[in-house]
Amino acid sequence: MGYFVDFGLGYLDPAGWNAISRRFTSTSSLEQALSSNDMAYDAGLADRIRVVLGHLGDFSERKMFGGLCFLVGGHMCCGIVKSDLMLRLTPEIAADALREPHTRPMDFTGKPMKSMIYVEAAGIDSDYSLERWVRSAEQVARALPDKTGKPGGPTARKAPGNRVMKPRPE
């Protein structure tokens, strides 16, 4: 089953994952994305995350933390800051994840957050590693009570530029 994503990628299926990730893994495309004044995150990584999350169900996007965040059920799941993947996990899962290479605590405010981590670009260079990280954050977000559709929730205050992704109807 494929998903329709309105970012110019069209109809995607698992066979297209590698083509998308190869398209954005060159150093020059990453340097272009990071040098652009209007974009503080790796657009190629964003496309790769959209593919992974698109196969897992509905999600939305919101610009925050100086980058781009992906929300599942109205809860932050993961995001991108420059070329790093940012993940929301449980404190226990985050503590275990920090033992893996290419990870560090999220210290956006100067104080490390117990349930948030960064994964450097080297830790998500393959589609398998990216999917493993994103799925772990997606499972944490789905375990929380759904906030979408409630008064004051994400759907009640749609900001320009935020997008909601839904599976393509069969």
C-alpha positions as CSV (number, residue, x, y, z in Angstrom):
1,M,0.0,0.0,0.0
2,G,1.4,3.4,-1.0
3,Y,0.7,6.9,0.3
4,F,0.0,10.1,-1.4
5,V,2.2,12.9,-0.1
6,D,1.7,16.5,-1.3
7,F,5.3,17.5,-1.4
8,G,5.9,16.8,-5.1
9,L,6.9,13.2,-4.4
10,G,3.7,11.7,-5.7
11,Y,2.6,8.2,-5.0
12,L,5.2,6.3,-2.9
13,D,5.7,2.7,-2.2
14,P,8.5,0.8,-0.4
15,A,10.3,0.3,-3.7
16,G,10.8,4.1,-3.9
17,W,12.4,4.5,-0.4
18,N,16.0,3.9,-1.6
19,A,15.6,6.2,-4.6
20,I,14.5,9.0,-2.3
21,S,17.2,8.5,0.3
22,R,19.9,8.3,-2.4
23,R,18.6,11.6,-3.9
24,F,19.4,13.5,-0.7
25,T,22.4,11.7,0.7
26,S,25.1,13.5,-1.2
27,T,27.2,16.1,0.7
28,S,26.4,18.8,-1.8
29,S,22.6,18.5,-1.3
30,L,23.0,18.5,2.5
31,E,25.3,21.6,2.3
32,Q,22.7,23.3,0.0
33,A,19.9,22.6,2.5
34,L,21.9,23.8,5.5
35,S,23.2,26.9,3.7
36,S,19.7,28.1,2.7
37,N,18.5,31.0,4.9
38,D,14.9,29.9,4.9
39,M,15.5,26.3,5.9
40,A,17.3,25.3,9.2
41,Y,16.9,21.6,8.6
42,D,17.9,19.0,6.1
43,A,15.1,18.8,3.5
44,G,16.3,15.4,2.3
45,L,16.0,13.9,5.8
46,A,12.5,15.4,6.1
47,D,11.5,13.6,2.9
48,R,12.9,10.3,4.2
49,I,11.0,10.7,7.5
50,R,7.8,11.5,5.6
51,V,8.2,8.2,3.7
52,V,8.7,6.2,7.0
53,L,5.8,7.9,8.8
54,G,3.5,7.8,5.8
55,H,3.6,4.0,6.0
56,L,2.8,4.1,9.7
57,G,-0.4,6.2,9.5
58,D,-1.5,9.8,9.8
59,F,0.9,12.5,11.0
60,S,1.4,16.2,10.8
61,E,4.3,18.6,10.6
62,R,5.1,21.8,12.4
63,K,8.0,24.2,12.4
64,M,9.5,24.4,15.9
65,F,12.9,24.3,17.7
66,G,14.4,26.1,14.7
67,G,13.7,23.1,12.5
68,L,10.8,20.8,11.6
69,C,8.8,18.5,13.9
70,F,6.6,15.6,13.0
71,L,3.5,14.9,15.2
72,V,1.6,11.7,15.6
73,G,-1.8,12.0,17.3
74,G,-1.0,15.6,18.1
75,H,2.1,14.6,20.0
76,M,5.6,15.4,18.9
77,C,7.2,12.2,17.6
78,C,10.5,13.3,16.0
79,G,12.0,16.2,14.2
80,I,15.0,17.6,12.4
81,V,17.4,20.4,13.6
82,K,20.0,21.1,11.0
83,S,21.1,17.6,10.0
84,D,20.3,15.9,13.3
85,L,17.3,13.7,14.0
86,M,15.5,14.7,17.2
87,L,13.4,12.0,19.0
88,R,10.9,12.0,21.7
89,L,11.2,8.8,23.7
90,T,10.3,7.7,27.2
91,P,13.1,8.5,29.8
92,E,13.9,4.8,30.0
93,I,14.2,4.2,26.3
94,A,16.2,7.5,25.9
95,A,18.7,6.3,28.6
96,D,19.2,3.1,26.7
97,A,19.4,4.9,23.3
98,L,22.1,7.2,24.6
99,R,24.4,4.2,24.9
100,E,24.3,3.8,21.1
101,P,26.8,5.6,18.8
102,H,26.0,9.0,17.2
103,T,23.5,9.9,19.9
104,R,23.5,12.7,22.5
105,P,20.9,14.2,24.9
106,M,18.8,17.1,23.6
107,D,20.0,20.1,25.5
108,F,18.2,22.8,23.5
109,T,17.6,24.9,26.5
110,G,21.0,24.2,28.1
111,K,19.6,21.6,30.4
112,P,19.4,18.0,29.0
113,M,15.9,16.7,28.6
114,K,15.4,13.1,29.9
115,S,13.1,11.9,27.2
116,M,14.6,13.8,24.2
117,I,17.7,12.8,22.2
118,Y,19.6,13.8,19.0
119,V,20.9,11.3,16.5
120,E,23.7,12.6,14.3
121,A,23.6,12.2,10.5
122,A,26.0,9.3,10.7
123,G,23.6,7.4,12.9
124,I,20.8,7.6,10.3
125,D,22.7,7.2,7.1
126,S,20.8,4.0,6.1
127,D,17.1,3.7,5.5
128,Y,17.0,0.8,8.1
129,S,18.6,2.9,10.8
130,L,16.4,5.9,10.2
131,E,13.2,3.7,10.2
132,R,14.3,2.0,13.4
133,W,14.7,5.4,15.2
134,V,11.6,6.9,13.8
135,R,9.5,3.8,14.6
136,S,10.7,3.9,18.3
137,A,9.6,7.5,18.6
138,E,6.3,6.9,16.7
139,Q,5.4,4.1,19.2
140,V,5.9,6.4,22.1
141,A,3.8,9.1,20.6
142,R,1.0,6.6,19.7
143,A,0.9,5.4,23.3
144,L,-0.1,8.8,24.5
145,P,-3.8,10.0,24.5
146,D,-4.8,11.4,21.1
147,K,-4.9,15.2,21.0
148,T,-6.1,15.7,17.5
149,G,-9.7,17.0,17.1
150,K,-10.0,18.2,20.7
151,P,-10.7,21.9,21.4
152,G,-7.3,23.7,21.5
153,G,-5.6,20.7,19.9
154,P,-3.4,20.8,16.8
155,T,-6.4,20.7,14.3
156,A,-8.1,23.6,16.1
157,R,-5.3,26.0,15.4
158,K,-3.8,25.2,12.0
159,A,-0.9,27.5,11.3
160,P,0.1,28.3,7.8
161,G,2.7,25.9,6.4
162,N,1.7,23.0,8.7
163,R,0.5,20.0,6.8
164,V,-1.5,16.9,7.7
165,M,-0.6,13.7,6.0
166,K,-3.2,10.9,5.5
167,P,-2.9,7.5,3.8
168,R,-4.0,7.5,0.2
169,P,-7.5,6.0,-0.2
170,E,-7.6,2.7,-2.1
